[in-house]
């Protein structure tokens, strides 16, 4: 935990000092989003400082094994860095990511840290804002798939055989159908793909695996004494699912959701790269790779930097997911 907290504290303090004038301007003239960003910055500084300088050096027994896992610490550090970059994008970026009057393909300089792209927009600012879009899409779509998948899996496992069979056949069809063709078909039906539509489409096409996993976990404890007792006590099925079943099967589902985040970052980037996702010009990492591909030989950083950030973010979430899997595995020795 402490590497991630140290990284969060260092980046937050540097931003607070280096961009103090911009912070003051955000508080005075900004809207709710800008002021919320400043409040979040203060909260992160206070929280991470408390974590780092707390006298409690040993973590609790329940979380100690997870938080002392070296891979999880690296994963948390990577994810914390990316989340902070996304949250502080208006403060970190020196220029407007859509402003295109700086001159085409300028070299590195103190004004343009990564130069400019083929349209004259500041490359560094667009990369920073790309973190915000990619993470918002992945996290929001994962939340949708998690809610739909868990509710479907619970309902299927606790229903009768006929209902269970029908639901599982739908899930099997969703898993078997090629995801690329399904996404392309859905995007073709949408006259204009904006951020909410992209999130909904990705979320509603990613819940099948979570539903099957949730059903399997519920079936493994459906006939346990405490679950059967709730039926005898007259508890409603919804109460049984939410209060007594779901907390006991949450571990594998959380692991699956963590890995889904990294998967959806790749999906969103791939769709944006081929021009199917968000509109051209949006500062998404996939779109940045697409826009910089034509200058791969002369300005390779326009493609390689966002590509490296995608890979790093996916690795970070994968490390956290693997650590959770090892920590929550009931069969580990």
C-alpha positions as a printed Julia matrix, in Angstrom:
333×3 Matrix{Float64}:
   0.0     0.0     0.0
   2.78    2.41    0.91
   4.41    2.59   -2.58
   1.06    3.67   -4.04
   0.47    6.1    -1.18
   3.97    7.54   -1.53
   3.49    8.0    -5.26
   0.09    9.63   -4.73
   1.45   11.98   -2.08
   4.51   12.96   -4.14
   2.53   13.67   -7.3
  -0.17   15.55   -5.38
   2.33   17.77   -3.55
   4.25   18.51   -6.76
   1.03   19.45   -8.52
  -0.14   21.57   -5.62
   3.14   23.51   -5.55
   3.93   23.66   -9.24
   0.4    24.53  -10.31
  -0.64   26.65   -7.32
  -1.66   29.58   -9.5
  -3.84   27.33  -11.62
  -5.43   25.81   -8.53
  -6.35   29.25   -7.25
  -7.78   30.16  -10.65
  -9.85   26.95  -10.67
 -11.28   27.74   -7.24
 -12.12   31.33   -8.17
 -13.38   30.98  -11.72
 -13.98   27.27  -12.28
 -17.18   25.33  -12.15
 -18.18   22.41   -9.98
 -15.89   19.96  -11.8
 -12.81   22.18  -11.38
 -13.5    22.85   -7.72
 -14.16   19.17   -7.16
 -10.75   18.41   -8.65
  -9.08   20.75   -6.17
 -11.0    19.2    -3.28
  -9.94   15.75   -4.44
  -6.32   16.91   -4.55
  -6.51   18.08   -0.92
  -8.19   14.84    0.18
  -5.5    12.74   -1.54
  -2.7    14.7     0.12
  -4.27   14.34    3.59
  -5.17   10.66    3.16
  -1.85    9.56    1.73
   0.02   11.51    4.36
  -1.97    9.74    7.07
  -1.21    6.35    5.49
   2.51    7.01    5.18
   3.09    8.54    8.59
   0.75    6.38   10.58
   2.37    4.59   13.5
   0.57    1.42   12.6
   3.33   -0.3    10.67
   1.69   -3.71   10.42
  -1.49   -4.09    8.36
  -4.54   -5.87    9.67
  -4.65   -9.62    9.46
  -7.36   -9.63    6.79
  -5.5    -7.32    4.41
  -1.9    -7.9     5.45
  -1.12  -10.64    2.95
  -2.59   -8.66    0.07
  -0.95   -5.33    0.89
   2.48   -6.88    1.41
   2.38   -8.61   -1.97
   5.08   -6.98   -4.1
   3.11   -7.37   -7.33
   0.02   -5.79   -5.77
   2.11   -2.88   -4.54
   3.45   -2.27   -8.02
  -0.05   -2.6    -9.46
  -1.46   -0.12   -6.96
   1.36    2.3    -7.69
   0.73    2.13  -11.45
  -3.04    2.47  -11.12
  -2.69    5.3    -8.57
  -0.43    7.18  -10.95
  -2.83    6.79  -13.88
  -5.87    7.75  -11.79
  -4.12   10.84  -10.48
  -3.08   11.85  -13.99
  -6.69   11.42  -15.15
  -8.16   13.36  -12.23
  -5.62   16.18  -12.44
  -5.65   16.41  -16.24
  -6.85   20.06  -16.27
  -4.04   20.96  -13.87
  -1.24   18.88  -15.39
  -1.82   19.71  -19.05
  -0.15   22.99  -20.06
  -2.45   23.57  -23.06
  -5.93   22.9   -24.33
  -5.87   19.4   -25.91
  -8.19   20.52  -28.74
  -6.49   23.83  -29.55
  -4.83   23.39  -32.95
  -2.95   26.62  -33.64
   0.53   25.81  -32.32
   2.13   24.68  -35.58
   2.28   21.18  -37.03
   4.78   18.57  -35.78
   6.9    20.83  -33.64
   9.84   19.29  -31.79
  10.21   18.86  -28.04
  10.5    22.17  -26.19
   9.83   23.77  -22.83
   6.46   24.94  -24.2
   5.48   21.66  -25.86
   7.05   18.85  -23.83
   6.16   16.15  -26.39
   5.97   18.49  -29.36
   2.77   18.89  -31.39
   0.8    16.49  -33.56
  -0.04   16.71  -37.25
  -2.89   19.13  -36.5
  -0.81   21.46  -34.34
  -2.23   20.33  -30.99
  -0.05   19.9   -27.92
   0.83   16.19  -27.75
   1.49   16.07  -24.0
  -1.87   17.62  -23.15
  -3.7    15.15  -25.38
  -1.89   12.2   -23.81
  -2.81   13.41  -20.32
  -6.48   13.81  -21.24
  -6.35   10.41  -22.94
  -5.84    8.82  -19.51
  -9.07   10.42  -18.31
 -11.15    9.12  -21.22
  -9.69    5.6   -21.24
 -10.12    5.13  -17.49
 -13.62    6.62  -17.4
 -14.74    4.3   -20.2
 -13.14    1.2   -18.68
 -14.3     1.81  -15.09
 -17.85    2.84  -16.04
 -18.32   -0.04  -18.47
 -16.94   -2.49  -15.9
 -19.42   -1.19  -13.31
 -22.3    -1.76  -15.74
 -21.12   -5.25  -16.63
 -20.59   -6.05  -12.95
 -24.11   -5.02  -11.95
 -25.8    -6.79  -14.87
 -23.63   -9.91  -14.61
 -23.98  -10.35  -10.85
 -27.75   -9.83  -10.86
 -28.15  -12.21  -13.79
 -25.94  -14.87  -12.2
 -27.69  -14.64   -8.83
 -31.14  -14.78  -10.4
 -30.17  -17.74  -12.54
 -28.67  -19.75   -9.68
 -31.58  -19.16   -7.31
 -34.36  -19.72   -9.86
 -35.91  -22.94  -11.03
 -34.27  -25.26  -13.53
 -36.24  -23.93  -16.5
 -35.48  -20.28  -15.82
 -31.86  -21.15  -15.09
 -31.57  -23.04  -18.37
 -33.02  -20.16  -20.41
 -30.75  -17.56  -18.81
 -27.66  -19.71  -19.26
 -28.43  -20.31  -22.92
 -28.53  -16.55  -23.42
 -25.23  -16.21  -21.58
 -23.68  -19.02  -23.64
 -24.8   -17.31  -26.84
 -23.24  -14.04  -25.68
 -19.95  -15.76  -24.84
 -19.86  -17.76  -28.07
 -20.69  -14.85  -30.38
 -17.49  -13.13  -31.6
 -17.1    -9.96  -29.53
 -15.61   -7.98  -32.42
 -18.57   -8.65  -34.72
 -21.03   -7.87  -31.94
 -19.4    -4.54  -31.17
 -19.12   -3.56  -34.83
 -22.79   -4.4   -35.38
 -23.9    -2.34  -32.39
 -21.76    0.63  -33.37
 -23.12    0.43  -36.91
 -26.64    0.84  -35.51
 -25.61    3.98  -33.62
 -25.7     7.12  -35.81
 -23.19    8.88  -33.55
 -20.96    7.26  -30.94
 -20.34    9.54  -27.98
 -18.87    8.71  -24.59
 -22.09    7.53  -22.84
 -23.07    5.32  -25.78
 -19.58    3.79  -25.91
 -19.72    3.03  -22.18
 -23.17    1.45  -22.41
 -22.27   -0.71  -25.41
 -19.05   -1.96  -23.84
 -20.75   -2.59  -20.5
 -23.71   -4.44  -21.99
 -21.45   -6.72  -24.02
 -19.02   -7.63  -21.21
 -21.23   -9.1   -18.49
 -21.58  -12.67  -19.78
 -18.44  -14.07  -18.15
 -19.24  -12.37  -14.85
 -22.77  -13.81  -14.91
 -21.49  -17.35  -15.43
 -18.9   -16.92  -12.67
 -21.49  -15.5   -10.24
 -23.87  -18.37  -10.99
 -21.17  -20.98  -10.4
 -20.16  -19.41   -7.08
 -23.76  -19.18   -5.89
 -24.47  -22.8    -6.85
 -21.52  -23.87   -4.71
 -23.1   -22.4    -1.55
 -26.8   -22.51   -2.41
 -27.45  -25.56   -0.22
 -25.25  -24.46    2.68
 -27.05  -24.41    6.04
 -27.16  -20.66    6.56
 -28.65  -20.07    3.09
 -31.28  -22.79    3.59
 -32.09  -21.33    7.01
 -32.98  -17.96    5.51
 -35.67  -19.66    3.42
 -37.06  -21.37    6.49
 -37.17  -18.04    8.33
 -39.25  -16.54    5.55
 -36.67  -14.14    4.16
 -37.41  -12.75    0.73
 -35.2   -13.99   -2.09
 -33.76  -10.53   -2.74
 -32.71  -10.21    0.92
 -31.14  -13.66    0.85
 -29.17  -12.83   -2.28
 -27.91   -9.42   -1.2
 -27.25  -10.02    2.5
 -26.27  -13.68    2.77
 -25.19  -14.98   -0.64
 -23.45  -12.1    -2.43
 -20.95  -11.22    0.37
 -19.74  -14.85    0.39
 -19.11  -15.05   -3.34
 -17.77  -11.53   -3.85
 -14.08  -12.49   -3.93
 -13.85  -14.19   -7.35
 -16.27  -11.64   -8.81
 -14.08   -8.73   -7.68
 -11.04  -10.41   -9.22
 -12.9   -10.86  -12.5
 -14.02   -7.23  -12.48
 -10.46   -6.02  -11.89
  -9.19   -7.97  -14.88
 -12.16   -6.76  -16.94
 -11.01   -3.15  -16.47
  -7.72   -3.86  -18.21
  -9.49   -5.81  -20.94
 -11.9    -2.95  -21.63
  -9.05   -0.44  -21.84
  -7.62   -2.55  -24.65
 -11.03   -2.89  -26.33
 -11.71    0.86  -26.19
  -8.24    1.64  -27.52
  -8.57   -0.9   -30.33
 -11.98    0.43  -31.38
 -10.71    4.01  -31.33
  -7.66    2.98  -33.33
  -9.73    1.55  -36.18
 -12.06    4.56  -36.09
 -15.13    2.76  -34.75
 -15.24    4.11  -31.2
 -15.18    7.77  -30.25
 -15.16   10.51  -32.84
 -11.89   11.48  -34.48
 -10.09   14.24  -32.61
 -11.14   13.02  -29.17
  -8.01   12.7   -26.98
  -8.3     8.97  -26.42
  -5.16    6.84  -26.32
  -6.41    4.66  -29.15
  -7.19    7.68  -31.32
  -3.77    9.17  -30.52
  -2.11    5.97  -31.76
  -4.18    6.16  -34.93
  -3.37    9.84  -35.51
   0.34    9.35  -34.9
   0.72    6.23  -37.04
   1.34    8.27  -40.21
   4.35    9.92  -38.51
   5.7     6.7   -36.99
   9.12    7.07  -38.64
   9.61   10.78  -38.1
   7.79   11.25  -34.76
   7.44    7.79  -33.2
   6.63    9.18  -29.74
   3.17   10.23  -30.94
   2.33    6.53  -31.22
   4.7     4.83  -28.8
   3.92    6.94  -25.72
   0.14    6.34  -25.66
   0.76    2.7   -26.57
   3.17    2.3   -23.66
   0.67    3.94  -21.31
  -2.06    1.54  -22.4
   0.21   -1.44  -21.78
   1.36   -0.07  -18.42
  -2.2     0.56  -17.22
  -3.37   -2.9   -18.25
  -0.38   -4.47  -16.49
  -1.2    -2.48  -13.34
  -4.77   -3.75  -13.19
  -3.59   -7.28  -14.01
  -1.12   -7.23  -11.12
  -3.88   -6.15   -8.74
  -6.21   -8.82  -10.1
  -3.6   -11.56   -9.72
  -2.89  -10.45   -6.17
  -6.57  -10.49   -5.3
  -6.92  -13.94   -6.84
  -4.1   -15.32   -4.72
  -5.36  -13.62   -1.56
  -9.02  -14.6    -1.97
  -8.47  -18.13   -3.26
 -10.14  -20.41   -0.71
  -8.09  -23.41   -1.91
  -4.65  -21.86   -1.46
  -2.33  -23.53    0.96
